Amino acid sequence: MKKGIIGITLLAASAAAFAQAEYPVKPIRIIVGYPPGGSGDFTTRLIADELGKELKATVLVENKPGAGGSIASEFVAKSVPDGYTILNQGNHAINKNIYKNLAYDFKDFIPVSRVANGATVLVVNNATPFQTLKDLIAYARANPGKLFNAAAGFGSAPHLAACAFEAVAGVKITSVQYKGGGPASQSLLAGDTQMMFATSPTVTGFIKANRMRPLVVSLNKASPSIPGIPGAEEAGLPGFESTFWFGLHVPAGTPMEIVRKLHAAAVRGLSKPEVKEKIAAQGMDALPSASPEAFAAEILAEAPRIEKAIKGCGAKVE
């Protein structure tokens, strides 16, 4: 009887090892917590295409927007840890400090690799009188709460950029939360809101078509990836800086052989000159992590700064 049990155990272990070695043998899904039209969707589709090429597999994208990416994160956290369900998301510390009673935590994921990072752009509706950042700040100081800011959802990069802006500029604006950068852009274009912090991919087309007016990029210095828009120091608000990133995560328990295979494929894809150019054209930088362990360490090191920023602007969803 013991021999039979041992045989079954060895067979199961052998089958698991074979499955890992042969990975992937079926389509992979990458889940993103934002709708089409923003940087989350852009980076997801780009890395899905590259993983598909590198792994010789079908890689599908699923948008599960809502709650600053929490719906997507919870879905992936509860998925089978076999490498076939991946999350593209920013630091989980953001939603951990905004939403109460999340059904997941850091321990529910294994970080794989950062995909890209970037800064946000402050744009205004063309009908507004603001030609410079100083114009907007002067109005906001004289009219607390009367400027309506289109935000891409609680905890999104644009939301945190708006929080940082309020703190550094010493102003109070009214942020209206939308389910992603796409819907937020439409509100600005319609004139329902007057200003918006947005990830570059969300508004690059509108800026080039002269449908929105850019005032500043959320970096102290101007960015080569977002040409023609002044940095905060040049625009008259030194000390204002707010960046974001997206990265791949898999459910805890995913075999490390698969994690490393995904990491290696992501690094190869993101290192291609043409891929770097695509990301740069959207105002971001390709930035694959040195290893899954290095990415995990960076995430944890960043968490206290995120907590401080969120507490500073009082962002909280009960």
KEPATI-507002 format. One record per residue (C-alpha): residue in one letter; x, y, z. Coordinates in steps of 0.001 Angstrom, whole numbers, plus 524288, in hexadecimal, padded with zeros to 5 digits. Layout:
AXYZ;...
END
This chain:
M800008000080000;K80B018094C803AE;K811B6806997F6D2;G8052E80A177EFBB;I803D1816FE7F718;I8121181A5E7F4A0;G81054817207E64F;I8046181FD47E528;T80B6E82AF07EC41;L8174A829E47E361;L80E8C829747D771;A8075D835B97DBD4;A8143183CC17DE93;S819688388F7D16E;A80D1E83D6B7CA98;A80E0484A8D7D19A;A81C4784C087CDE2;F81912848957BFBC;A80DFC8529C7BF8A;Q8174285D257C470;A821B7859687BA91;E817ED859AC7AF75;Y811558665E7B3EA;P809C486C1A7AD56;V8010A861DF7A724;K7F47E869F87A6C7;P7F0A78785F7A570;I7F54A881E17AFDB;R7ECB888CF17B4E5;I7F1D589A127B97C;I7E7E28A13E7C1E4;V7E8168B00C7C301;G7DF9F8B7E57CC42;Y7DD168C3497C31F;P7D4D88C5267B6E0;P7DA4E8C7547A931;G7DFF58D4BC7A67C;G7EA258D6587B126;S7F7FA8D25C7B47A;G7F3B48C6287BBC3;D7ED148C0E97AF9C;F7F82C8C5547A6B4;T802F68BECE7AEA9;T7FAD48B2737B039;R7F87A8B0C57A1C0;L8069A8B3B079E90;I80C3F8A9F47A853;A801F989FE07A47F;D8068F8A0C979673;E814D089F7079A6B;L81268894017A3AD;G80AD788D51798DA;K8166288EA078FA2;E8209A88A867998A;L8190A87F1079F37;K812FD87B1D79230;A805A587B6879891;T7F880882147977E;V7F7CE88D037A18F;L7EA8F893567A38D;V7E7468A0297AA5D;E7DB828A1A17B342;N7D7438AEE17B889;K7D0DC8AE057C5F2;P7CFA78BC647C9C1;G7CB2A8C1AF7D6B6;A7CFC88C5677E45D;G7DD228CA277DFE0;G7E0C28BCD37DAB1;S7DC568B5907E6ED;I7D2398AD737DFB5;A7DC8D8A86A7D657;S7E6658A6527E14A;E7DCD989E5D7E968;F7D93E896387DD7F;V7E771892BE7DAEB;A7EA9B8908A7E94D;K7DFF98861D7E9B4;S7E3AB87FDD7DCAF;V7EA82872CC7DB2B;P7F931875237DD09;D7FD8786E9A7D083;G802E387A097C8A1;Y7F70A87B297BFC5;T7F0FA886D87C6BC;I7F994892EB7C82D;L7F6C48A07E7CDA4;N7FC128AD487C83F;Q7FAF38B7297D342;G8024F8C1537DB2F;N8065F8C0567E969;H7FC168B97D7F1C6;A7FF768C2FB7FCC8;I7F7208CD277F5CF;N7EA358C6017F704;K7EE178C04280425;N7EE5B8CE218098A;I7E2168D2D78029E;Y7D8568C7BB8037A;K7D3CC8C13180FFA;N7D2D58B26A81128;L7D9938AE8E8047F;A7D8728A010801AE;Y7E6F889F077FE2C;D7F44D8A37F802E3;F8028D8A3CE7FE8B;K8043A895A4802BA;D7FA188914B7F8BC;F80319894817ED47;I8108D891AB7E7F1;P8160689D887E0C1;V81BA4899F57D375;S820DC8A6567CD1B;R81E348B4B27CB8B;V819948B7FB7BDC3;A81AAF8C6C27BCCF;N81A748D31A7C4C5;G816D28E1027C1CF;A8116B8EDE47C65B;T8042E8F44A7C534;V800999005E7BD70;L7F7C190B407C22C;V7EEAC90F587B728;V7E362918F57B6E3;N7D75C91AB97AE8B;N7DA20923EA7A33D;A7CEE992CC87A74C;T7D56D930197B43B;P7DD9B93C987B520;F7E976935897BAD6;Q7F534936E27B1E3;T7FF569335E7BC2D;L8002192BD47C8DE;K8018C9389A7D043;D7F47A93D277CA8E;L7EDB6930E17CF75;I7F3ED931827DCFE;A7F03393FD37DE96;Y7E1FE93CBB7DB4C;A7E1C9930B67E426;R7E7129387A7EFA4;A7DCF1943227EDA5;N7D1E79394F7EB9E;P7D3CB92D827F4A1;G7CC909216A7EFF4;K7C6FB927E57E3D8;L7D0119214E7DA21;F7CAF5913E17D650;N7D57D909CC7D3C4;A7D2858FD727CBED;A7D9348F20F7D2D2;A7DAFC8E42D7CDE4;G7D5FA8DDD57DA6B;F7DA228DD3F7E8B3;G7E8368D8E57E9C6;S7EB598DAD27DB66;A7F7F18E1C47D78C;P7F0598EDFF7D35E;H7E91E8EE357E05F;L7F5DD8ED967E80E;A7FBD28F7FE7DF38;A7F059900FA7E257;C7F2708FE7F7F0E2;A800D9901F17EFBA;F7FD7A90E167E7DA;E7F3F1912FE7F223;A7FE1A911107FCD4;V80960917C47F5C6;A8015F922C77EFAA;G7F982925527FBF7;V7EC71924B97F4E4;K7DF9991D8C7F624;I7D947917B97EA0A;T7CD7290EE87E8AB;S7D0CD901BA7E2CA;V7C6238FA257DBC9;Q7C95C8EBB57DAE8;Y7C7438E4337CE32;K7C9C98D5EF7CAE8;G7D67E8D84A7C3BF;G7DDA58E2457BB9A;G7D50C8E08F7AFAA;P7C84A8E49B7B652;A7CF6E8EF787BD99;S7D4738F4D77B09C;Q7C6CC8F5107AB04;S7C1F48FD0C7B69D;L7CCC0906FE7B462;L7C9FE907DE7A5D7;A7BB83909BA7A8B6;G7BE76914B57B235;D7B8B590DA47BDED;T7C60690F467C458;Q7D0649199B7C207;M7DD36912B87C510;M7E2C2905187C554;F7EF2B8FE1F7C939;A7F0EE8F2F57BFB1;T7FAD78E8C47BBF0;S8013B8ECB27AF38;P7FB318E1E97A6AA;T7EDB08E6967AAB2;V7EF3F8F4697A591;T7FA6D8F47279BB5;G7F1178F37E7901B;F7E8498FE3D7955B;I7F3DC9073B797C3;K7F93A9050E78A14;A7EBBB907CE78477;N7EAF89147378C7E;R7DEF190F98793A7;M7E5269114E7A11F;R7EF3D91AFA7A62A;P7FAC2915577ADDF;L8004F91D867B8F8;V80A759151C7BFEA;V8100B907797C103;S810B69021D7CEE1;L81F8B901F07CF8B;N8287D90C817D49E;K82F4590D197C769;A8294190B997B9E2;S8294A8FDB57B495;P82F1C8F9C97A758;S824398EF997A6A0;I819E78FA517A76C;P81FC49053479F18;G81AC29131079E69;I814D8913717AC1E;P81C1B91A4C7B733;G82038913917C3AF;A81B63918A77D0B6;E82743921057D398;E8267B927F37C676;A817BE9297A7C7D3;G81940930177D50D;L81669925127DEAD;P8237891F587E326;G82256913357EB83;F8167590DCE7E485;E818F48FFFA7DFE7;S810358F41B7DE39;T813AE8E7E27D68C;F80D4B8DAB47D438;W8107B8CD2F7CF42;F809DD8C0CE7CAB6;G80F258B33A7CD0E;L80BD98A4E57CBD2;H8077D89CB07D76D;V802F388E917D891;P7FB6B887E47E391;A80353883347EF42;G806A9874EF7EDC0;T80A28875F77DF65;P8164F86D5D7DD31;M822A7875A37DCC1;E826D186EC27D03C;I81AFE874CF7C9AD;V81D3A882097D039;R82B2F882537CB13;K826CE87E257BD93;L81D0E8896D7BD57;H82744892ED7C278;A8313688EF17B82A;A8270B8903B7AD5A;A822F989DBA7B243;V831178A2717B2D5;R833CC89DB37A503;G827848A42A79FCA;L8297B8B11C7A6E4;S837CD8B1CE7A2BC;K834928B26279436;P837608BFE078E5E;E82A488C04678775;V823098BD2879414;K82A968C7A679B7E;E826CF8D135790C1;K818608CDA5791BE;I8189F8CFE37A065;A820588DC8679F09;A816888E15F794F4;Q80C508E03679FB4;G814648E8467A92F;M819978DCED7B138;D826268D5337B2AD;A827B28C6827B153;L82D4F8C2147BE53;P82DC78B3467C04B;S832598AEF47CDCD;A83F6E8A8437CFD3;S8388989C987D5FB;P82B9B8991A7DC6F;E8324589A6D7E9A9;A8377F8A7FB7E653;F829F28AC407E1F2;A823F48A73A7EEA5;A82E098AEBB7F6AF;E82B5C8BB4F7EF1F;I81CBA8B9EC7F160;L81E578B85080015;A828218C389800FC;E81E988CC9C7FA01;A812E38C92580295;P815AC8D26F80E09;R816EE8DE2A804D4;I809EA8DAB57FE94;E8035C8D99280BE0;K808708E6FC80FDA;A803DD8ED5780324;I7F6338E7948040F;K7F48E8EB7081248;G7F9118F91480EBA;C7EDFE8FB2B8051C;G7E3C48F41C80D2C;A7E00C8EA998025F;K7D7CB8DFDA8084C;V7CC658D7A08039E;E7C3FA8D22680E73;
END
